Each structure stands twice: as structure tokens, then as C-alpha cells.
């Protein structure tokens, strides 16, 4: 398990608040937010976000008390990314704002690198 500095992946204040609330509500204090880039969608890749415990080969980024967990294959795609929590007329969701994206599908569910 490798711990990186917080410049690798960041969270907005809204995302920190929402994640902290969910961790407390769901009693997941020993877990973090797992962020992965996985094959799929019309642009080639999509983001997978869920709660989980770190494993031996994971990379952990600590940001304002929140653990962001990823794997070595996903990290190069995620460097410089920011995770936002958005509540609007379309609903509530987490969104990855990633400067490494080369393209995004029309519906916004997949990205290309």
C-alpha cells in the first residue's frame, strides 16, 4: 500500500462533505472512496467510484481526512483529477473532472484518454 500526496487527486468541499456524511451514515470509517478507470462505454473508458478497504497494492491519497483509493493501473489516468459532488435538477452525483481526458461521449458516461 503506497500513500501519495494530495496533489495526485483532489476533492471539492462538496465532495468531502458528502463522502464524510456517507461514511458516517453507513458506518464505513475504515474504508475510503475507491476510484478506478475501467474499460467501457462508447469512448473507451468510464469511472467506477465506490466505498472499499485498501488492499496491499493500492495507492491511497489522503485529502482533507478522506481516503481516496486507486490501483496502479488507474492512477496515471487520474493524476490531476478533481472529484466533485453535484446536486442539481438532474439529481445528485459524483463527477470526475479530469484534465487527462481526450474525449467524452455525448451522454457523459464514458471518456477517452
C-alpha positions, 0 to 999 in steps of 0.5 A: 500500500503506497500513500501519495500526496494530495496533489495526485487527486483532489476533492471539492468541499462538496465532495468531502462533505458528502463522502464524510456524511456517507461514511458516517451514515453507513458506518464505513470509517475504515474504508475510503472512496475507491476510484478506478478507470475501467474499460467501457462505454462508447469512448473507451473508458468510464469511472467506477467510484465506490466505498472499499478497504485498501488492499496491499497494492493500492495507492491511497491519497489522503485529502482533507481526512478522506481516503481516496483509493486507486490501483496502479493501473488507474492512477496515471489516468487520474493524476490531476483529477478533481472529484466533485459532488453535484446536486442539481435538477438532474439529481445528485452525483459524483463527477470526475473532472479530469484534465487527462481526458481526450474525449467524452461521449455525448451522454457523459458516461464514458471518456477517452484518454 
